[in-house]
């Protein structure tokens, strides 16, 4: 048995396929069966006069999503999307499907989300999942060849990373724990041991948001490196995203076409050369563009959309005010009112996909910032130990996988970028 994805070079061979029927029609003595196997889709044409009675009888009973084993001759067919089809020889039913709930008619999004376990079988959702997989693999390869060590951070944590307002609290035997908001603090420890480390896994935010950009459970890759300053940090992020987008364009072109994705901005992103814009200049630009944002405000989704629509590739917004950023971000030595950080914003209105900064490496300053943020000093004692025993300059960032997938695929809502989304109003299937 072979996969549909590798059939094109096998024209002239008679082969066996396994898969699910996603469409069929009959024209008297000719039967057209459309098969998917997760790697691709193909049409198989059966002629009643050329197959045995058992095969023809099986074809007459087929329903949508019936699983089958078929054999046939691979033939060139210029009119087919893949350039090939098969002349059917035999068909055997593995499991006859019941009446399939997702039909060709229009369905509302809630119905499709309730049937997400089945909706994933559609050609569009297949394409999104393959692109997601390509992005994940490319990210891992990027860091592997640059000698970053994968050191996965825990999902149960005793304290918050960036504040306590959006934590999921869980019972932990006779204690209380929280689902991780970020693996960053642990990466700072592992990078002090291994110099360059990253983690890649689910993170959780109990933020009560219903926007198209938010999930309560999402995947994030976070990277940290000792002896790396913020300028080098941004360069690493640019090289990473350029590499990832290039891989998707190279290897998932057919899936992008299935999604009818205009790849102009993706090709620009693959080239690199992302503009760096200071926060204060971004505020001025937004005000000229009609936003009522003021200096000291954080950029909201609407502001990010307005700003990114002025550029043809991702941009960095750098050096935010210290008051609106996390306790661990290092102040700019030349202007301590601002921190050495950057948010990478995707074009076309998709907003922030990466956030990163240089971290405070001075023990005394870090302890002061923990106190200013009303965080429990005892809970962070292990974190301050990193500065107590051989502190060095270090920087890092996190990239949100689902937001990246949403932008690459051109999705209207982040819920389609993950197999089974968890939202404020959705915990199933």
VODRENMAR-101710 format. One record per residue: x, y, z of N, C-alpha, C in turn; residue in three letters. Coordinates in steps of 0.2 Angstrom, whole numbers, padded with zeros to 4 digits, always signed. Layout:
REM VODRENMAR-101710
XYZXYZXYZALA/...
END
This chain:
REM VODRENMAR-101710
+0004-0006+0000+0000+0000+0000+0004+0006+0000UNK/+0002+0011-0003+0006+0018-0004+0002+0023-0002UNK/+0005+0029-0001+0001+0035+0001-0001+0039-0006UNK/-0006+0042-0006-0008+0046-0012-0003+0052-0014UNK/+0000+0054-0008+0005+0060-0010+0011+0058-0014UNK/+0012+0051-0014+0018+0049-0018+0016+0045-0025UNK/+0010+0046-0027+0008+0042-0033+0010+0045-0039UNK/+0012+0052-0040+0013+0055-0046+0019+0052-0050UNK/+0024+0050-0047+0030+0047-0051+0028+0040-0053UNK/+0022+0037-0051+0021+0030-0052+0016+0029-0057UNK/+0015+0033-0062+0011+0032-0067+0012+0026-0071UNK/+0007+0022-0073+0008+0016-0076+0008+0010-0071UNK/+0008+0011-0065+0009+0005-0060+0002+0004-0057UNK/+0000-0002-0056-0006-0004-0052-0004-0005-0045UNK/-0008-0001-0041-0006+0000-0034-0012-0001-0029UNK/-0011-0002-0023-0016-0002-0018-0016+0004-0013UNK/-0022+0007-0012-0023+0012-0007-0028+0011-0002UNK/-0027+0014+0004-0032+0014+0009-0034+0021+0011UNK/-0040+0022+0013-0042+0029+0014-0050+0029+0016UNK/-0052+0035+0015-0059+0037+0016-0062+0040+0010UNK/-0069+0038+0009-0072+0041+0003-0075+0048+0005UNK/-0073+0053+0001-0076+0060+0003-0081+0062-0002UNK/-0081+0058-0008-0087+0060-0013-0087+0054-0018UNK/-0093+0054-0021-0094+0049-0026-0100+0050-0030UNK/-0100+0048-0036-0106+0048-0040-0105+0043-0046UNK/-0111+0041-0048-0112+0036-0053-0115+0038-0059UNK/-0113+0035-0065-0115+0037-0071-0117+0031-0075UNK/-0122+0027-0073-0123+0021-0076-0118+0016-0075UNK/-0114+0014-0080-0109+0009-0079-0102+0011-0077UNK/-0102+0018-0076-0096+0021-0073-0097+0024-0066UNK/-0092+0023-0062-0092+0025-0055-0086+0029-0053UNK/-0087+0035-0051-0082+0039-0049-0081+0040-0041UNK/-0076+0038-0039-0075+0038-0031-0069+0042-0030UNK/-0070+0047-0025-0065+0052-0023-0062+0050-0016UNK/-0056+0048-0016-0053+0045-0010-0048+0050-0007UNK/-0048+0050+0000-0043+0054+0004-0039+0049+0009UNK/-0033+0051+0010-0030+0046+0015-0025+0050+0020UNK/-0027+0057+0020-0023+0061+0025-0017+0064+0022UNK/-0014+0061+0016-0008+0064+0013-0010+0067+0006UNK/-0016+0066+0004-0018+0069-0003-0025+0066-0004UNK/-0028+0068-0010-0034+0066-0013-0034+0064-0020UNK/-0038+0059-0022-0037+0057-0029-0044+0054-0031UNK/-0046+0054-0038-0052+0051-0040-0050+0045-0043UNK/-0054+0040-0042-0053+0033-0045-0059+0031-0049UNK/-0058+0030-0055-0064+0028-0060-0065+0021-0061UNK/-0071+0018-0059-0072+0011-0060-0077+0010-0066UNK/-0075+0005-0070-0080+0003-0076-0083-0003-0074UNK/-0090-0004-0074-0093-0010-0072-0091-0016-0076UNK/-0089-0015-0083-0087-0020-0087-0080-0023-0085UNK/-0076-0019-0081-0069-0021-0080-0068-0023-0073UNK/-0073-0023-0069-0072-0025-0062-0076-0031-0060UNK/-0074-0035-0055-0079-0041-0053-0085-0039-0050UNK/-0090-0043-0049-0096-0042-0046-0096-0039-0039UNK/-0091-0042-0035-0090-0040-0028-0088-0033-0027UNK/-0084-0031-0032-0082-0024-0032-0087-0019-0034UNK/-0091-0021-0039-0097-0016-0041-0102-0016-0036UNK/-0103-0022-0032-0108-0022-0027-0106-0018-0021UNK/-0100-0018-0020-0097-0014-0014-0098-0006-0016UNK/-0096-0004-0022-0097+0003-0024-0104+0005-0023UNK/-0109+0001-0024-0116+0003-0024-0118+0005-0017UNK/-0115+0002-0012-0117+0003-0005-0113+0008-0001UNK/-0108+0011-0005-0103+0016-0001-0107+0022+0001UNK/-0105+0025+0007-0108+0031+0009-0102+0036+0011UNK/-0103+0042+0012-0098+0047+0014-0094+0045+0020UNK/-0088+0045+0019-0083+0043+0025-0082+0036+0026UNK/-0085+0032+0021-0083+0024+0022-0076+0023+0021UNK/-0073+0019+0025-0066+0017+0024-0065+0011+0019UNK/-0061+0012+0015-0060+0006+0010-0053+0005+0008UNK/-0052-0001+0005-0046-0003+0002-0047-0003-0006UNK/-0043+0000-0010-0044+0000-0017-0038-0001-0021UNK/-0038-0004-0026-0032-0005-0031-0034-0002-0038UNK/-0029+0000-0041-0030+0003-0048-0024+0005-0051UNK/-0025+0007-0058-0019+0009-0062-0018+0016-0062UNK/-0012+0019-0060-0011+0026-0060-0010+0029-0067UNK/-0014+0034-0068-0014+0037-0075-0013+0044-0074UNK/-0010+0047-0080-0010+0055-0080-0017+0057-0082UNK/-0019+0063-0078-0025+0066-0080-0024+0074-0079UNK/-0022+0077-0084-0021+0085-0084-0027+0089-0080UNK/-0033+0086-0081-0038+0090-0078-0039+0089-0070UNK/-0036+0084-0068-0036+0083-0060-0031+0088-0057UNK/-0033+0090-0051-0029+0095-0047-0022+0092-0046UNK/-0021+0086-0045-0014+0083-0044-0011+0081-0050UNK/-0015+0081-0056-0012+0079-0062-0012+0071-0063UNK/-0016+0067-0059-0016+0060-0060-0023+0058-0057UNK/-0025+0052-0059-0031+0049-0057-0030+0041-0057UNK/-0034+0037-0055-0033+0030-0055-0039+0026-0059UNK/-0037+0021-0063-0042+0017-0066-0043+0011-0061UNK/-0049+0011-0058-0050+0006-0053-0050-0001-0055UNK/-0048-0005-0051-0047-0013-0052-0052-0016-0047UNK/-0051-0014-0040-0055-0018-0035-0056-0013-0030UNK/-0062-0014-0026-0063-0010-0020-0066-0015-0014UNK/-0064-0014-0008-0066-0018-0003-0068-0013+0003UNK/-0074-0014+0006-0076-0009+0011-0073-0012+0018UNK/-0070-0007+0022-0067-0009+0028-0073-0008+0034UNK/-0076-0002+0033-0081+0000+0038-0086+0005+0034UNK/-0092+0003+0034-0097+0007+0031-0099+0012+0035UNK/-0099+0019+0033-0100+0024+0038-0108+0026+0038UNK/-0110+0028+0044-0117+0030+0045-0117+0037+0041UNK/-0124+0040+0042-0125+0046+0038-0120+0052+0041UNK/-0116+0055+0037-0111+0059+0039-0115+0066+0041UNK/-0113+0069+0047-0117+0075+0049-0115+0081+0045UNK/-0109+0081+0043-0106+0087+0039-0107+0086+0032UNK/-0112+0090+0029-0114+0089+0022-0111+0095+0018UNK/-0113+0095+0012-0110+0100+0007-0113+0107+0008UNK/-0119+0107+0012-0122+0114+0013-0118+0118+0018UNK/-0120+0124+0019-0117+0129+0023-0119+0127+0030UNK/-0114+0127+0035-0115+0125+0042-0112+0131+0046UNK/-0116+0133+0051-0113+0138+0056-0107+0136+0059UNK/-0103+0141+0062-0097+0140+0065-0098+0136+0071UNK/-0103+0137+0075-0104+0133+0081-0105+0126+0080UNK/-0109+0124+0075-0110+0117+0073-0104+0114+0071UNK/-0100+0117+0067-0093+0115+0065-0088+0114+0071UNK/-0089+0118+0075-0084+0118+0081-0087+0112+0086UNK/-0093+0111+0086-0096+0105+0090-0094+0099+0087UNK/-0093+0099+0080-0091+0093+0076-0084+0093+0074UNK/-0080+0097+0078-0073+0098+0076-0069+0091+0075UNK/-0071+0086+0078-0067+0080+0077-0069+0077+0070UNK/-0074+0079+0067-0075+0077+0060-0074+0083+0055UNK/-0074+0089+0057-0073+0095+0053-0065+0094+0051UNK/-0061+0091+0055-0054+0091+0053-0053+0087+0047UNK/-0058+0083+0045-0057+0079+0039-0058+0083+0032UNK/-0060+0089+0033-0061+0093+0027-0055+0095+0024UNK/-0055+0097+0017-0049+0098+0013-0045+0105+0016UNK/-0049+0110+0018-0047+0116+0021-0043+0114+0028UNK/-0046+0111+0032-0043+0109+0039-0037+0105+0038UNK/-0037+0100+0033-0031+0096+0032-0025+0101+0030UNK/-0027+0105+0026-0021+0110+0024-0018+0114+0029UNK/-0023+0116+0034-0021+0120+0039-0016+0116+0044UNK/-0018+0110+0045-0015+0106+0050-0008+0104+0047UNK/-0007+0103+0041-0001+0101+0038+0004+0107+0038UNK/+0001+0113+0037+0005+0119+0038+0008+0120+0045UNK/+0003+0119+0049+0005+0119+0057+0011+0114+0058UNK/+0010+0108+0056+0015+0103+0057+0022+0106+0054UNK/+0022+0109+0048+0028+0111+0044+0031+0116+0048UNK/+0027+0121+0051+0030+0126+0055+0033+0124+0061UNK/+0030+0119+0065+0033+0116+0071+0039+0113+0069UNK/+0040+0109+0064+0046+0105+0062+0051+0110+0060UNK/+0050+0115+0057+0055+0120+0054+0057+0124+0061UNK/+0053+0126+0065+0056+0129+0071+0061+0124+0075UNK/+0059+0118+0076+0064+0113+0079+0070+0113+0076UNK/+0070+0112+0069+0076+0112+0065+0080+0118+0066UNK/+0077+0124+0065+0081+0130+0066+0085+0130+0072UNK/+0082+0128+0078+0086+0128+0084+0091+0123+0085UNK/+0089+0117+0082+0094+0111+0082+0100+0113+0079UNK/+0100+0116+0073+0106+0117+0069+0110+0123+0072UNK/+0107+0127+0077+0110+0132+0080+0112+0131+0087UNK/+0112+0124+0089+0115+0121+0095+0111+0124+0101UNK/+0104+0125+0100+0100+0126+0106+0097+0119+0108UNK/+0098+0119+0115+0096+0112+0118+0088+0113+0120UNK/+0084+0108+0118+0077+0107+0120+0077+0105+0128UNK/+0075+0110+0132+0074+0108+0139+0067+0110+0141UNK/+0062+0106+0140+0055+0107+0141+0054+0110+0149UNK/+0050+0115+0149+0048+0118+0156+0042+0115+0159UNK/+0041+0115+0165+0035+0111+0168+0029+0115+0167UNK/+0023+0111+0167+0017+0114+0166+0013+0116+0172UNK/+0015+0113+0178+0013+0115+0185+0018+0119+0187UNK/+0016+0125+0190+0021+0130+0193+0018+0133+0199UNK/+0023+0134+0204+0021+0137+0210+0019+0144+0210UNK/+0021+0148+0205+0020+0155+0205+0019+0157+0198UNK/+0017+0164+0197+0015+0167+0190+0022+0169+0187UNK/+0022+0169+0181+0028+0172+0177+0027+0179+0176UNK/+0021+0181+0174+0020+0188+0172+0014+0191+0176UNK/+0012+0189+0182+0006+0192+0185+0001+0187+0187UNK/-0003+0188+0191-0008+0183+0194-0015+0183+0191UNK/-0016+0188+0187-0023+0189+0185-0026+0184+0179UNK/-0022+0181+0176-0024+0176+0171-0021+0169+0172UNK/-0021+0167+0178-0019+0160+0180-0024+0155+0181UNK/-0023+0149+0179-0028+0144+0180-0025+0140+0187UNK/-0029+0141+0192-0027+0138+0198-0029+0130+0199UNK/-0025+0126+0201-0027+0119+0201-0025+0116+0208UNK/-0029+0111+0210-0027+0108+0216-0021+0103+0215UNK/-0016+0103+0219-0010+0099+0218-0008+0096+0224UNK/-0011+0090+0225-0011+0086+0231-0014+0090+0237UNK/-0010+0092+0242-0012+0096+0247-0010+0103+0247UNK/-0008+0105+0241-0005+0112+0239-0009+0115+0233UNK/-0007+0121+0231-0010+0124+0226-0005+0125+0220UNK/-0006+0124+0214-0002+0125+0209-0005+0129+0203UNK/-0002+0131+0198-0005+0135+0193-0002+0132+0186UNK/-0007+0132+0181-0005+0130+0175+0000+0135+0172UNK/+0005+0133+0168+0010+0138+0166+0008+0143+0161UNK/+0010+0149+0162+0009+0155+0158+0014+0155+0153UNK/+0020+0152+0155+0026+0153+0151+0032+0149+0154UNK/+0036+0146+0150+0042+0142+0152+0048+0146+0153UNK/+0048+0153+0152+0053+0157+0152+0058+0157+0158UNK/+0055+0158+0164+0059+0158+0170+0063+0152+0170UNK/+0061+0146+0169+0064+0140+0169+0070+0140+0164UNK/+0068+0143+0158+0073+0143+0153+0079+0147+0155UNK/+0078+0152+0159+0084+0156+0161+0088+0152+0165UNK/+0086+0147+0169+0090+0143+0173+0093+0138+0168UNK/+0090+0135+0164+0093+0130+0159+0098+0133+0155UNK/+0097+0139+0153+0102+0143+0148+0108+0145+0152UNK/+0108+0145+0159+0114+0146+0163+0118+0140+0164UNK/+0115+0134+0162+0118+0128+0162+0121+0126+0155UNK/+0117+0127+0150+0118+0125+0144+0119+0130+0138UNK/+0119+0136+0140+0120+0142+0136+0114+0144+0132UNK/+0112+0140+0128+0106+0141+0123+0101+0136+0124UNK/+0095+0137+0126+0090+0132+0127+0083+0135+0124UNK/+0079+0130+0123+0072+0132+0121+0067+0127+0124UNK/+0061+0129+0124+0055+0124+0126+0050+0125+0121UNK/+0046+0120+0120+0040+0120+0115+0034+0116+0118UNK/+0029+0119+0120+0023+0116+0123+0018+0120+0124UNK/+0012+0117+0127+0006+0121+0129+0007+0126+0134UNK/+0004+0132+0134+0004+0137+0139-0004+0139+0140UNK/-0005+0141+0146-0012+0143+0148-0013+0150+0151UNK/-0018+0153+0148-0020+0160+0151-0028+0160+0152UNK/-0030+0161+0158-0037+0162+0160-0040+0168+0158UNK/-0037+0172+0154-0039+0179+0152-0046+0178+0149UNK/-0051+0182+0151-0058+0181+0149-0059+0185+0142UNK/-0056+0183+0137-0056+0187+0131-0059+0182+0125UNK/-0063+0186+0121-0067+0182+0116-0064+0185+0109UNK/-0058+0188+0108-0056+0190+0102-0054+0185+0097UNK/-0053+0186+0091-0051+0181+0086-0044+0179+0087UNK/-0040+0182+0092-0033+0181+0092-0032+0177+0099UNK/-0037+0175+0103-0036+0172+0109-0038+0165+0110UNK/-0034+0161+0113-0036+0154+0116-0034+0154+0123UNK/-0037+0150+0127-0035+0149+0134-0030+0144+0134UNK/-0029+0139+0129-0023+0135+0129-0020+0135+0122UNK/-0014+0137+0122-0010+0138+0116-0003+0135+0116UNK/+0000+0134+0111+0007+0132+0110+0012+0137+0109UNK/+0017+0137+0113+0022+0142+0112+0029+0140+0112UNK/+0033+0142+0107+0040+0140+0108+0044+0146+0111UNK/+0048+0145+0116+0052+0150+0119+0059+0148+0119UNK/+0063+0153+0118+0070+0152+0117+0074+0157+0122UNK/+0080+0155+0125+0084+0159+0129+0091+0158+0128UNK/+0095+0163+0128+0102+0162+0127+0106+0166+0131UNK/+0111+0164+0135+0116+0167+0139+0121+0171+0134UNK/+0123+0177+0136+0128+0181+0133+0125+0184+0126UNK/+0118+0184+0126+0115+0187+0120+0111+0193+0122UNK/+0113+0199+0118+0110+0205+0120+0103+0206+0116UNK/+0100+0211+0117+0093+0212+0113+0094+0213+0106UNK/+0099+0216+0103+0100+0217+0096+0101+0210+0093UNK/+0105+0206+0096+0106+0199+0094+0099+0195+0094UNK/+0096+0196+0099+0089+0193+0101+0084+0194+0095UNK/+0084+0200+0093+0079+0202+0087+0082+0199+0081UNK/+0088+0199+0080+0091+0196+0074+0090+0189+0073UNK/+0090+0185+0079+0089+0178+0079+0081+0177+0077UNK/+0077+0181+0080+0070+0180+0079+0068+0181+0071UNK/+0071+0186+0068+0070+0188+0061+0073+0182+0057UNK/+0079+0179+0058+0081+0174+0055+0077+0167+0056UNK/+0074+0167+0062+0070+0161+0063+0063+0161+0059UNK/+0060+0167+0059+0054+0167+0055+0055+0167+0048UNK/+0060+0170+0045+0062+0170+0038+0063+0163+0036UNK/+0066+0159+0040+0068+0152+0039+0061+0148+0039UNK/+0057+0149+0044+0051+0145+0044+0046+0147+0038UNK/+0045+0153+0037+0041+0155+0031+0044+0152+0024UNK/+0050+0152+0024+0053+0149+0018+0052+0142+0017UNK/+0052+0138+0022+0050+0131+0022+0043+0130+0020UNK/+0038+0134+0023+0031+0133+0021+0030+0135+0014UNK/+0033+0140+0011+0032+0142+0004+0035+0136+0000UNK/+0041+0133+0002+0044+0128-0002+0040+0121-0002UNK/+0038+0119+0004+0035+0113+0005+0028+0112+0006UNK/+0024+0118+0007+0017+0117+0008+0014+0122+0003UNK/+0016+0123-0003+0013+0127-0008+0006+0125-0010UNK/+0006+0118-0011-0001+0116-0013-0006+0117-0007UNK/-0004+0117-0001-0009+0118+0004-0011+0126+0004UNK/-0006+0130+0003-0007+0137+0003-0012+0139-0003UNK/-0011+0135-0008-0016+0136-0014-0023+0134-0012UNK/-0023+0128-0009-0030+0126-0006-0033+0131-0002UNK/-0030+0134+0002-0032+0140+0006-0033+0146+0002UNK/-0031+0146-0004-0032+0152-0008-0028+0158-0005UNK/-0022+0157-0002-0018+0161+0002-0014+0166-0003UNK/-0015+0172-0003-0010+0177-0006-0004+0177-0003UNK/+0002+0175-0006+0008+0174-0003+0013+0180-0003UNK/+0010+0185-0005+0015+0191-0006+0018+0193+0000UNK/+0014+0194+0006+0017+0196+0012+0022+0190+0015UNK/+0020+0184+0014+0024+0178+0016+0031+0179+0012UNK/+0031+0180+0006+0037+0180+0002+0041+0186+0005UNK/+0038+0192+0006+0042+0197+0009+0045+0195+0016UNK/+0041+0192+0020+0044+0190+0026+0050+0185+0026UNK/+0049+0181+0021+0055+0176+0020+0061+0179+0018UNK/+0061+0185+0015+0067+0189+0013+0070+0192+0019UNK/+0067+0193+0025+0070+0197+0031+0069+0204+0030UNK/+0074+0208+0033+0074+0215+0033+0068+0218+0036UNK/+0066+0216+0042+0060+0218+0046+0062+0225+0049UNK/+0058+0230+0048+0059+0237+0051+0059+0236+0059UNK/+0063+0240+0062+0063+0241+0069+0060+0248+0071UNK/+0055+0249+0075+0052+0255+0076+0051+0256+0084UNK/+0054+0261+0086+0054+0262+0093+0046+0264+0095UNK/+0045+0261+0101+0038+0262+0104+0035+0270+0103UNK/+0040+0274+0105+0038+0281+0105+0036+0284+0098UNK/+0040+0281+0093+0039+0283+0086+0032+0280+0084UNK/+0031+0273+0086+0025+0270+0084+0019+0274+0087UNK/+0019+0276+0093+0014+0280+0096+0012+0286+0091UNK/+0018+0290+0089+0017+0296+0085+0014+0294+0078UNK/+0016+0288+0075+0013+0286+0069+0006+0284+0070UNK/+0004+0281+0075-0003+0279+0076-0007+0285+0077UNK/-0005+0290+0080-0009+0296+0081-0010+0300+0075UNK/-0005+0300+0070-0006+0303+0064-0011+0299+0060UNK/-0011+0292+0061-0016+0288+0057-0023+0288+0060UNK/-0024+0292+0065-0031+0293+0068-0032+0289+0075UNK/-0027+0285+0077-0028+0282+0084-0028+0287+0090UNK/-0032+0285+0095-0032+0290+0101-0027+0287+0106UNK/-0023+0283+0104-0018+0280+0109-0013+0286+0112UNK/-0011+0285+0118-0007+0290+0121-0001+0287+0123UNK/+0005+0291+0124+0011+0288+0127+0010+0285+0134UNK/+0012+0279+0135+0011+0276+0141+0006+0270+0140UNK/+0002+0271+0135-0003+0265+0133+0001+0259+0130UNK/-0002+0253+0131+0000+0248+0128-0003+0247+0121UNK/+0000+0244+0116-0004+0244+0109-0009+0239+0110UNK/-0015+0241+0108-0021+0236+0108-0021+0233+0101UNK/-0026+0228+0100-0026+0224+0094-0028+0229+0088UNK/-0032+0234+0089-0034+0239+0084-0028+0243+0082UNK/-0024+0245+0087-0018+0249+0085-0013+0245+0081UNK/-0012+0238+0083-0007+0234+0080-0009+0233+0072UNK/-0016+0233+0071-0019+0232+0065-0017+0238+0060UNK/-0019+0244+0063-0017+0250+0060-0010+0251+0058UNK/-0006+0249+0063+0001+0250+0062+0004+0245+0056UNK/+0002+0239+0057+0005+0234+0053+0003+0235+0045UNK/-0003+0238+0044-0005+0239+0038-0001+0244+0034UNK/+0003+0247+0037+0008+0252+0034+0014+0249+0031UNK/+0015+0242+0032+0021+0239+0031+0020+0232+0027UNK/+0025+0230+0023+0024+0224+0019+0027+0218+0021UNK/+0029+0218+0028+0032+0212+0031+0032+0213+0038UNK/+0034+0208+0042+0033+0209+0050+0038+0215+0052UNK/+0036+0218+0058+0040+0224+0060+0041+0222+0068UNK/+0046+0225+0070+0048+0225+0078+0045+0232+0080UNK/+0042+0232+0086+0041+0238+0090+0045+0237+0096UNK/+0050+0242+0097+0055+0241+0102+0054+0246+0108UNK/+0057+0244+0114+0058+0249+0119+0052+0252+0122UNK/+0048+0248+0125+0041+0250+0128+0043+0253+0135UNK/+0038+0257+0137+0039+0260+0144+0040+0255+0149UNK/+0044+0256+0154+0045+0251+0159+0039+0249+0163UNK/+0034+0254+0164+0028+0253+0168+0023+0248+0165UNK/+0023+0247+0159+0018+0242+0156+0021+0236+0153UNK/+0027+0234+0156+0030+0228+0154+0032+0224+0160UNK/+0034+0218+0159+0035+0213+0164+0041+0215+0168UNK/+0041+0212+0175+0046+0214+0180+0053+0212+0178UNK/+0054+0207+0173+0061+0204+0172+0064+0208+0166UNK/+0061+0212+0163+0064+0216+0157+0069+0221+0159UNK/+0075+0221+0156+0080+0225+0158+0079+0232+0155UNK/+0080+0237+0159+0079+0244+0157+0085+0246+0152UNK/+0083+0251+0148+0088+0253+0143+0093+0257+0147UNK/+0100+0256+0147+0105+0260+0151+0105+0267+0149UNK/+0103+0268+0143+0103+0275+0141+0097+0279+0142UNK/+0092+0275+0144+0085+0279+0145+0081+0274+0150UNK/+0082+0273+0156+0079+0268+0160+0072+0269+0161UNK/+0069+0273+0158+0061+0274+0158+0058+0269+0153UNK/+0063+0266+0149+0061+0261+0144+0065+0255+0144UNK/+0062+0249+0142+0065+0243+0143+0068+0240+0136UNK/+0073+0236+0136+0076+0233+0130+0072+0227+0128UNK/+0066+0228+0125+0062+0223+0123+0059+0225+0116UNK/+0056+0220+0113+0052+0221+0106+0047+0216+0105UNK/+0041+0218+0102+0036+0214+0100+0036+0214+0092UNK/+0036+0208+0090+0036+0207+0082+0029+0206+0080UNK/+0027+0211+0076+0020+0211+0074+0019+0209+0066UNK/+0015+0204+0065+0014+0201+0058+0010+0206+0054UNK/+0011+0207+0048+0008+0211+0043+0000+0209+0042UNK/-0003+0213+0038-0010+0211+0036-0015+0211+0042UNK/-0013+0215+0048-0018+0215+0053-0018+0210+0058UNK/-0013+0205+0058-0013+0199+0062-0009+0201+0069UNK/-0006+0206+0070-0003+0208+0076+0002+0204+0079UNK/+0003+0204+0086+0009+0202+0089+0009+0194+0088UNK/+0015+0192+0086+0016+0184+0086+0022+0182+0090UNK/+0027+0187+0091+0033+0186+0096+0034+0192+0101UNK/+0035+0190+0107+0037+0195+0112+0044+0193+0115UNK/+0049+0198+0115+0055+0196+0118+0059+0202+0121UNK/+0064+0200+0125+0067+0206+0129+0074+0203+0131UNK/+0078+0208+0133+0084+0207+0137+0082+0206+0144UNK/+0085+0202+0148+0082+0201+0155+0087+0205+0160UNK/+0084+0207+0165+0088+0210+0170+0093+0205+0173UNK/+0099+0207+0173+0105+0202+0175+0108+0205+0182UNK/+0105+0210+0184+0108+0213+0191+0103+0211+0196UNK/+0106+0207+0201+0102+0204+0207+0098+0210+0211UNK/+0101+0215+0212+0098+0220+0216+0092+0223+0213UNK/+0093+0225+0206+0088+0228+0202+0082+0223+0202UNK/+0083+0216+0200+0078+0211+0200+0074+0211+0206UNK/+0077+0211+0212+0074+0210+0218+0069+0216+0219UNK/+0072+0222+0217+0068+0228+0218+0061+0228+0213UNK/+0062+0225+0207+0057+0225+0202+0052+0220+0205UNK/+0054+0214+0208+0049+0209+0211+0045+0212+0216UNK/+0048+0217+0220+0045+0220+0226+0040+0225+0223UNK/+0042+0229+0218+0037+0234+0215+0031+0231+0212UNK/+0032+0225+0209+0026+0221+0206+0022+0217+0211UNK/+0024+0218+0217+0020+0214+0223+0020+0207+0222UNK/+0026+0204+0220+0026+0197+0219+0030+0194+0225UNK/+0028+0188+0227+0031+0185+0233+0038+0183+0232UNK/+0043+0187+0236+0050+0186+0235+0052+0178+0236UNK/+0049+0175+0241+0051+0168+0243+0050+0164+0237UNK/+0044+0165+0233+0042+0160+0227+0047+0161+0222UNK/+0051+0167+0222+0055+0168+0216+0063+0168+0218UNK/+0064+0165+0224+0070+0164+0227+0075+0160+0222UNK/+0072+0155+0219+0076+0151+0215+0078+0155+0208UNK/+0073+0159+0206+0074+0163+0200+0080+0168+0201UNK/+0080+0171+0207+0085+0176+0209+0092+0173+0210UNK/+0092+0167+0212+0098+0163+0212+0102+0163+0206UNK/+0098+0163+0200+0102+0163+0194+0106+0169+0193UNK/+0104+0175+0196+0109+0181+0196+0114+0181+0202UNK/+0112+0177+0207+0117+0177+0213+0123+0172+0212UNK/+0122+0168+0207+0128+0163+0206+0130+0163+0198UNK/+0134+0168+0197+0137+0169+0190+0132+0172+0185UNK/+0129+0178+0187+0125+0181+0182+0128+0183+0176UNK/+0125+0183+0170+0127+0185+0164+0122+0189+0160UNK/+0123+0193+0155+0118+0196+0151+0115+0190+0147UNK/+0108+0191+0146+0105+0185+0143+0098+0188+0140UNK/+0096+0185+0135+0090+0187+0132+0086+0182+0129UNK/+0079+0183+0127+0075+0177+0125+0068+0180+0122UNK/+0064+0175+0120+0058+0177+0117+0053+0171+0117UNK/+0047+0173+0115+0042+0167+0114+0038+0169+0108UNK/+0037+0164+0104+0033+0164+0098+0026+0160+0099UNK/+0021+0163+0098+0014+0160+0098+0013+0156+0092UNK/+0012+0149+0093+0012+0145+0087+0005+0146+0083UNK/-0001+0147+0087-0007+0147+0084-0008+0154+0080UNK/-0005+0159+0083-0005+0166+0080-0001+0166+0073UNK/+0004+0162+0074+0009+0162+0068+0005+0158+0062UNK/+0002+0152+0064-0001+0148+0059-0007+0152+0056UNK/-0011+0156+0060-0016+0160+0058-0014+0165+0053UNK/-0008+0168+0054-0006+0173+0049-0004+0169+0043UNK/+0000+0164+0043+0003+0161+0038-0003+0158+0033UNK/-0008+0155+0036-0014+0153+0033-0019+0158+0030UNK/-0018+0164+0033-0023+0169+0032-0030+0168+0035UNK/-0030+0165+0041-0036+0163+0044-0040+0169+0048UNK/-0046+0169+0048-0050+0175+0051-0050+0174+0059UNK/-0049+0168+0061-0050+0167+0068-0045+0161+0070UNK/-0042+0162+0076-0036+0158+0078-0039+0151+0080UNK/-0046+0150+0081-0048+0143+0083-0047+0138+0077UNK/-0046+0140+0071-0045+0135+0066-0037+0133+0066UNK/-0033+0136+0070-0026+0135+0069-0023+0129+0074UNK/-0028+0126+0078-0026+0121+0082-0031+0115+0082UNK/-0029+0109+0082-0034+0104+0081-0040+0104+0085UNK/-0039+0105+0092-0045+0106+0096-0045+0112+0101UNK/-0047+0118+0099-0046+0124+0102-0050+0124+0109UNK/-0047+0127+0114-0050+0129+0120-0051+0136+0121UNK/-0057+0138+0121-0059+0145+0121-0063+0146+0128UNK/-0064+0153+0129-0068+0154+0135-0075+0151+0136UNK/-0078+0150+0130-0084+0146+0130-0084+0139+0127UNK/-0078+0136+0126-0078+0130+0123-0072+0125+0126UNK/-0075+0120+0129-0070+0115+0132-0071+0108+0129UNK/-0075+0107+0123-0076+0101+0120-0077+0102+0112UNK/-0076+0097+0108-0074+0090+0110-0067+0090+0112UNK/
END
